[in-house]
Amino acid sequence: MNQEPEYIENIFSQFQVPGEFTQAVAHGSGHIHNTYLVTWKEKKKQKKIIMQRINSYIFPCPNSLMTNISLVTDFLRKKLRLRGVNNLERRVLSIIPTHSGQLFLRGEDDGYWRCYRYIENASTYDVLETSEQAYEIARAFGQFQALLQDFPSEKLATIIKNFHDPLARLDKLRQVVEEDPCHRLSPCKKEVEILLSYAHLAQKIESLIQGGSIPLRIVHNDTKINNAMLDNQSGKGVCVVDLDLVMPGYTLYDFGDLVRTGTGEFSESEQDLSNIKINEDRFTAVTRGYLEEMGEYLSTPELENLVFASQLICYELAIRFLTDYLEGDPYFKTKGPEHNLERTRTQIQMIQTIERQQEALEKIVQTYV
């Protein structure tokens, strides 16, 4: 894959950007795509866009992917306009098409590229600094879901089938453990054993779904805190980003991922496991922000299982990280051979931490339902 500046400049020139390429630098901390912040010049003014090389291993159908994003962003823009919201270019992700009007470009190396408008004076966070930030991010995701309550779901393609399916992912883990294709099983037998012992979490969500207790909705499916932007001056939620997995799904996963990423003061690959705990003030902020926007739409079983959802998403991610580690890291970007194993251990610690704090967390939820 050629990512030399002159190659990216050639890609840039094929999108509807009315100016001259200046430079491209790697941007963000995403696990999946190669993302660049591209600076360009228009009438002597420096401007920016986001350019991404889509990971075609994970997203082999870019047409469906980008059509989904276009449909959702158009719908959100209309909804916000009806509410009298200004500065829509800051509130909703904006796709920049190619000169031929396409939503993405197939490069000379058979890579797929896309461009988005850059949202100025706003930032994302991998680790939050305050409970107010947790509140604003949760509120942004809650509003995002609330706005999509009447979106016609049949219009959206399924981008990754059974994306949130911990039983299927558990079966895959068992298969990879048995095969041990990269001879990596030896240092993680303990983690395999722990994850198998928590299979009841996967069985519970399957029971809720099959019993019709929780409805299928249009959800984000990847509500990590760094997928919502906060204004640099006001600190208010500005825009939800990374819409690759917006499709029918279950709200419990979205709320759970907000808790997983927004209620601690540690990284996703924390090596000192004693640092891993749920900050109850942050959990309160996440719960309050999310339910202020989305609470009126949630069913009783959804409200009753919010703390369970926090454990569930950690469990699913632990399975995914460990499976990826055993397979040689084909899915998630890594910074070393043990990175996915470190991520696995962090998620296991989160599961056990939520278990210990469950009673206190349930009381917090009850305050807002």
Secondary structure, 3 states (H helix, E strand, C coil): CCCCHHHHHHHHCCECCCCEEEEEEECCCCCCCEEEEEEEEECCEEEEEEEEEECCCCCCCHHHHHHHHHHHHHHHHHHHHHCCCCCHHHHCCCEECECCCCCCEECCCCCEEEEEECCCCEECCCCCCCHHHHHHHHHHHHHHHHHCCCCCHHHCCCCCCCCCCHHHHHHHHHHHHHHCCCCCCHHHHHHHHHHHHCHHHHHHHHHHHHCCCCCCEEECCCCCHHHEEEECCCCCEEEECCCCCCEEECHHHHHHHHHHHHCCCCCCCCCCHHHCCCCHHHHHHHHHHHHHHHHHHCCHHHHHCHHHHHHHHHHHHHHHHHHHHHCCCCCCCCCCCCHHHHHHHHHHHHHHHHHHHHHHHHHHHHHHC
